[in-house]
Amino acid sequence: MPMLNMNSASLYYTVKGSGTPIVFIHPPVLTSVNFKYQLEELSKSFQIITFDIRGHGKSPFSSEPITYPLICKDIIRLLDHLHINKAFLCGYSTGGSIVLEFMLTFPERALGGISIGAMPNVNDDFLRKKISLGIKLSGKGAISLLAWSISWKNSNNIKLFKHMYSEAKKGDYRNIEQYYRYSLKYNCVNQLNEIILPILLVYGQKDKPFHSYARQLHEKLPQNELHFIENVDHRIPTKSANELNQLILQFVNTI
């Protein structure tokens, strides 16, 4: 089991394929298993790197609180460990927001970004309530319940559900709560014009609450492409894997 051992924590990671590297970033509770279909298909063309954020899945508890800057630094450590100078960053949901943070903080280590259902801040009641519920449940240690619900909603067959759930329920409630809490307060809206690298923005046509974020990012990011995938809501990596993979393939090859 590949582990990156750092001073105060360890990260579980996987690497598959060769060529242009793409690092995938998952949201709270879920793990790198969420990118199963990207790992399988895109590794035929690129070097695909997935990892479990501290306190999630196979990555053990971190005494250092989970923040977006910490996750970005961990990605740098992982890239250094793999002797990779620059990579594309691809994140789902809050992971997509971490892509924005990475490109603001470490633009010299990025080739470009792919944000799936991302938001530069949380400014609507629907999302605020969803994240607040995650904070409440994880704060009470109800990780199995959270893992079951989120894995069920994100899986498209029973085999994937079992795999996602078995990994998600291993997470540490303290780090998961920290990840949720940080996502609620993060705001990079006023810095979006500083991101000069190309970004692919992907949203589900049925994911109406996130369309305002899509428009906001499309208007403020200097160099971006915006795509809506039909017949899917927020859960694009698993529910519309083929469409997403094709968009990523075209974007990375074009850049």
C-alpha positions in Angstrom: 0.0 0.0 0.0 1.8 3.2 -1.2 2.1 5.7 1.7 3.8 9.1 1.7 5.1 9.5 5.3 5.5 13.1 6.4 6.6 14.7 9.6 3.2 14.7 11.3 1.0 12.6 9.0 0.8 10.1 6.2 -1.0 10.0 2.9 -2.3 7.0 1.0 -2.0 7.5 -2.7 -2.1 5.6 -6.0 -0.4 6.2 -9.4 -1.5 4.6 -12.6 -0.5 5.3 -16.2 2.1 7.5 -17.8 2.3 10.8 -19.5 0.9 14.2 -18.4 0.2 13.9 -14.6 -3.3 14.7 -13.2 -3.9 14.9 -9.4 -7.5 14.2 -8.2 -8.9 15.8 -5.0 -12.0 14.4 -3.3 -14.6 16.2 -1.0 -15.2 15.4 2.7 -16.1 11.9 3.8 -15.5 10.4 0.3 -12.0 9.1 -0.7 -9.9 8.5 -3.8 -12.3 5.7 -4.6 -14.7 8.4 -5.9 -12.4 8.7 -9.0 -12.4 4.9 -9.8 -13.6 5.5 -13.4 -11.1 8.3 -14.0 -8.3 6.2 -12.7 -9.3 3.3 -14.9 -10.0 5.2 -18.2 -7.8 8.3 -18.1 -4.7 6.3 -17.0 -4.7 4.9 -20.6 -3.6 8.4 -21.7 -2.2 10.2 -18.7 -0.5 9.6 -15.3 -3.4 9.6 -12.9 -2.6 10.3 -9.2 -5.3 9.9 -6.5 -4.9 10.3 -2.7 -6.9 10.2 0.5 -6.8 13.5 2.3 -5.6 13.3 5.9 -8.1 11.6 8.1 -10.0 10.1 5.2 -10.0 6.5 4.0 -6.5 4.9 4.3 -4.8 8.2 5.4 -4.7 8.2 9.2 -5.8 11.0 11.6 -3.9 14.3 11.4 -3.2 16.3 14.5 -2.8 19.3 12.3 -6.3 20.7 11.4 -7.5 20.1 7.8 -7.5 23.3 5.7 -7.3 24.0 2.0 -3.8 25.4 2.3 -2.7 22.3 4.2 -4.2 20.0 1.5 -2.4 22.1 -1.2 0.9 21.7 0.7 0.3 17.9 0.9 -0.2 17.8 -2.9 3.2 19.6 -3.3 4.8 17.0 -1.0 3.2 14.3 -3.1 4.4 15.8 -6.3 7.9 16.2 -4.9 7.8 12.6 -3.7 6.9 11.4 -7.2 9.5 13.7 -8.8 6.8 15.6 -10.7 7.5 19.3 -11.4 4.0 20.3 -12.7 0.6 18.6 -12.9 -3.0 19.3 -13.7 -5.2 19.5 -10.6 -8.7 18.0 -10.8 -11.1 18.4 -7.9 -14.7 17.4 -7.3 -17.1 19.7 -5.3 -14.9 21.1 -2.4 -12.0 19.4 -4.1 -12.7 21.7 -7.1 -12.4 24.7 -4.7 -9.0 23.4 -3.6 -8.0 23.4 -7.2 -8.6 27.2 -7.2 -6.6 27.6 -4.0 -3.7 25.5 -5.4 -3.6 27.7 -8.5 -3.5 30.8 -6.4 -0.8 29.5 -4.1 1.4 27.3 -6.3 0.8 28.4 -9.9 4.4 27.4 -10.8 3.5 23.8 -10.0 0.3 23.6 -12.0 -0.3 23.0 -15.7 -4.0 23.9 -15.4 -7.1 23.0 -13.4 -10.2 21.0 -13.7 -13.0 21.9 -11.3 -16.1 19.7 -11.1 -19.1 21.3 -9.3 -16.8 23.8 -7.6 -17.6 27.0 -5.7 -15.2 29.9 -4.9 -17.2 30.4 -1.7 -20.5 29.3 -0.1 -23.1 32.0 -0.6 -26.4 30.2 -0.8 -28.6 28.6 1.9 -29.0 25.3 0.2 -25.3 24.5 0.2 -24.7 26.2 3.6 -27.3 23.9 5.2 -25.8 20.8 3.5 -22.3 21.6 4.8 -23.7 22.5 8.3 -25.4 19.1 8.5 -22.1 17.5 7.6 -20.4 19.4 10.4 -23.1 18.4 12.9 -23.0 14.7 12.0 -19.2 14.4 11.9 -19.0 16.4 15.1 -21.1 13.8 16.7 -19.0 11.0 15.3 -21.7 9.7 12.9 -19.2 8.9 10.2 -20.8 5.5 9.3 -24.1 7.3 8.6 -22.5 10.0 6.6 -20.4 7.5 4.7 -23.4 5.4 3.9 -25.5 8.3 2.7 -22.8 10.0 0.6 -21.5 6.7 -0.9 -25.0 5.6 -1.8 -25.8 8.9 -3.6 -22.4 8.9 -5.4 -22.4 5.3 -6.5 -24.0 3.9 -9.7 -24.0 0.2 -8.8 -23.9 -1.9 -5.6 -20.3 -3.0 -6.1 -19.0 0.6 -6.2 -21.2 1.5 -3.3 -19.7 -1.2 -1.1 -16.2 -0.1 -2.1 -16.9 3.6 -1.5 -18.7 2.9 1.8 -16.0 0.6 3.2 -13.3 3.2 2.6 -15.4 6.3 3.6 -16.3 4.9 7.0 -12.6 4.6 7.9 -12.4 8.4 8.1 -11.6 10.2 11.3 -14.6 12.3 12.4 -12.3 15.1 13.7 -10.5 15.7 10.4 -13.8 15.3 8.4 -15.4 17.9 10.5 -12.4 20.3 10.0 -12.6 19.8 6.2 -16.4 20.6 6.3 -15.8 23.7 8.5 -13.1 25.1 6.3 -15.2 24.7 3.2 -17.9 26.8 4.8 -15.7 29.8 5.4 -13.4 29.6 2.4 -13.7 32.6 0.0 -11.4 33.3 -3.0 -13.9 35.3 -5.1 -11.8 38.5 -5.0 -8.7 36.6 -6.2 -10.2 34.8 -9.1 -8.8 37.3 -11.6 -5.3 36.3 -10.4 -5.7 32.8 -11.7 -4.2 33.0 -15.2 -3.8 29.3 -15.9 -6.5 27.5 -18.0 -9.3 25.9 -16.0 -12.0 23.5 -17.2 -15.3 24.0 -15.3 -17.7 21.1 -15.4 -21.3 21.1 -13.9 -24.3 19.0 -14.1 -27.3 20.4 -16.0 -29.6 19.2 -13.2 -27.4 20.7 -10.4 -29.4 23.9 -10.4 -28.1 25.2 -7.0 -24.5 25.2 -8.4 -25.3 27.0 -11.6 -24.7 30.4 -10.0 -21.2 29.3 -9.0 -20.6 28.1 -12.6 -21.6 31.5 -14.0 -19.5 33.3 -11.3 -16.4 31.4 -12.1 -16.9 31.6 -15.8 -17.2 35.4 -15.6 -14.3 36.0 -13.3 -11.6 33.5 -14.3 -9.4 34.9 -17.1 -9.0 31.7 -19.0 -11.7 29.0 -18.6 -14.1 26.7 -20.5 -17.5 26.0 -19.0 -19.4 22.8 -19.8 -22.7 21.5 -18.5 -23.3 17.7 -18.7 -26.9 16.8 -19.4 -29.0 14.4 -17.3 -26.8 14.5 -14.2 -26.7 16.6 -11.0 -23.7 17.1 -8.7 -22.3 13.6 -8.8 -20.5 13.8 -12.1 -17.3 11.6 -11.6 -19.4 8.4 -11.1 -22.7 9.2 -12.7 -21.4 10.7 -15.9 -17.9 9.3 -16.0 -17.7 8.8 -19.7 -18.7 12.4 -20.5 -16.4 13.8 -17.8 -13.4 11.7 -19.0 -13.9 12.8 -22.6 -14.0 16.5 -21.5 -10.8 16.0 -19.4 -9.1 14.2 -22.3 -9.8 17.0 -24.8 -8.9 19.7 -22.3 -5.5 18.3 -21.3 -4.6 17.4 -24.8 -5.5 20.9 -26.0 -3.4 22.6 -23.3 
